[in-house]
Amino acid sequence: MQFLQNFAPNYNPKILYVFIDQKKTIRFFEKQNGHHINPGPGTLVDQGIVESDGQKLFDFFMVPNENPSSACAKPVHYQVAVNTTDLSKEEIENFTYQQCYAYFGFGGPIKTPASAMYAKKIAYYAYDNKFSDKNLNQTPNDALQNCLHFL
């Protein structure tokens, strides 16, 4: 945070830093008519089994997408580590859910927010094309600069 304050005079950006963990082994089930089924899309668990330090630092589990009945739904764990924004807990949870429907590389919802998936895709793209070895400070092609060509 000190680096950002030294970046430029009066520069004080709002930061929301969230850890995303897809590798938890926890599973959730919904009981419906005496049967256990997968929870529906948008299921959110932010009480009971999670930690909370008020409205700024907290964690939650979310099942953002529809899951087949032949498999167990695997929730994603989100942990808000830094929050200097004015966003409430509910606004952050809703934004996270909406981001799961904003990925252009797939026609439906995905398990992680689109911004995290884009970051992962561009990192793999840079690695596969060995941009770090070429010492380039430009896009592969200027015509692609404002496009999601790495999808």
C-alpha positions in Angstrom: 0.0 0.0 0.0 2.9 2.4 0.7 4.1 2.0 -2.9 0.7 3.2 -4.2 0.8 6.3 -2.0 4.4 7.1 -3.3 3.3 6.6 -6.9 2.0 10.1 -7.4 1.0 13.0 -5.1 -2.6 12.6 -3.8 -2.9 9.2 -5.4 -5.1 7.0 -3.2 -6.9 4.3 -5.2 -9.6 2.1 -3.7 -8.5 -1.5 -3.6 -10.4 -4.7 -3.2 -8.1 -7.8 -3.0 -9.9 -11.2 -2.9 -8.3 -14.6 -2.8 -10.2 -17.2 -4.8 -9.8 -20.9 -3.9 -11.4 -23.5 -6.1 -9.7 -26.4 -4.5 -11.6 -26.7 -1.2 -13.1 -30.1 -0.6 -16.2 -28.8 1.1 -19.6 -29.7 -0.5 -23.0 -28.2 0.0 -26.4 -29.9 -0.5 -29.9 -28.7 -0.5 -32.6 -30.8 1.1 -35.7 -30.8 -1.1 -38.7 -33.2 -0.6 -36.6 -35.5 1.5 -33.8 -35.8 -1.1 -30.4 -34.2 -1.1 -29.7 -32.2 -4.3 -27.1 -29.7 -5.5 -27.7 -26.2 -4.5 -29.0 -23.9 -7.2 -26.9 -21.3 -9.0 -26.3 -18.3 -6.9 -26.1 -20.2 -3.6 -24.2 -18.2 -1.1 -22.9 -19.2 2.3 -21.6 -16.3 4.3 -22.6 -17.3 7.9 -21.8 -20.1 10.2 -18.8 -21.8 8.7 -17.0 -18.7 7.5 -15.0 -16.0 9.3 -15.9 -12.4 9.4 -14.3 -9.2 10.6 -17.2 -7.0 9.9 -18.2 -5.5 6.6 -14.7 -5.0 5.3 -12.8 -8.3 5.8 -14.8 -11.5 5.4 -15.0 -14.7 3.4 -17.8 -16.6 1.7 -18.6 -19.7 -0.4 -20.5 -19.4 -3.7 -22.0 -21.8 -6.2 -22.5 -19.4 -9.1 -23.4 -21.9 -11.8 -25.8 -24.8 -12.5 -24.4 -28.2 -11.7 -25.5 -31.5 -13.3 -27.5 -33.8 -11.1 -25.0 -36.6 -11.7 -22.1 -34.6 -9.9 -21.6 -32.8 -6.6 -21.6 -29.0 -6.7 -18.2 -27.7 -5.7 -18.4 -24.2 -4.2 -15.7 -21.6 -4.6 -14.2 -20.0 -1.5 -13.7 -16.2 -1.7 -11.7 -14.4 1.0 -11.6 -10.6 1.1 -8.1 -9.8 2.3 -7.9 -6.0 1.6 -10.9 -3.7 1.2 -10.4 0.0 1.1 -13.6 0.5 -1.0 -16.9 1.8 0.2 -18.6 -1.4 -1.1 -20.7 -3.4 1.4 -20.4 -7.1 2.0 -23.6 -7.7 0.0 -22.4 -5.5 -2.9 -19.1 -7.4 -3.1 -21.0 -10.8 -3.1 -23.4 -9.6 -5.7 -20.6 -8.2 -7.9 -18.7 -11.5 -7.6 -21.8 -13.4 -8.7 -22.4 -11.0 -11.7 -18.8 -11.4 -12.8 -19.3 -15.1 -13.1 -21.8 -14.3 -16.0 -19.6 -11.8 -17.7 -16.9 -14.1 -19.3 -16.8 -13.9 -23.1 -15.0 -17.2 -23.6 -18.0 -19.3 -22.6 -21.8 -19.0 -23.2 -22.9 -19.5 -19.7 -21.8 -18.8 -16.1 -18.3 -19.9 -14.9 -17.1 -20.8 -11.5 -14.8 -17.8 -11.0 -15.3 -14.1 -11.8 -14.5 -13.1 -15.4 -11.7 -10.7 -14.3 -9.9 -13.6 -12.6 -10.3 -15.9 -15.6 -9.0 -13.2 -17.9 -5.9 -12.7 -15.7 -5.3 -16.5 -15.8 -5.8 -16.7 -19.6 -3.4 -13.7 -20.3 -0.8 -15.1 -18.0 -0.9 -18.5 -19.8 -0.8 -16.7 -23.2 2.2 -14.6 -22.2 4.0 -17.8 -20.9 3.1 -19.9 -24.0 4.4 -17.1 -26.3 7.5 -16.5 -24.2 6.9 -12.8 -23.9 9.2 -12.6 -20.9 12.1 -14.0 -23.0 11.5 -11.5 -25.8 11.6 -8.4 -23.5 8.7 -6.9 -25.4 6.8 -3.8 -24.2 4.1 -4.0 -26.8 1.2 -6.2 -27.9 1.8 -9.0 -30.4 0.0 -7.0 -33.0 -1.2 -3.4 -32.6 -4.6 -4.2 -34.2 -5.2 -6.7 -31.2 -4.4 -4.2 -28.5 -8.1 -3.6 -27.4 -9.3 -7.1 -28.1 -9.6 -10.2 -26.0 -7.5 -12.1 -28.6 -6.0 -14.4 -26.0 -9.2 -16.2 -25.4 
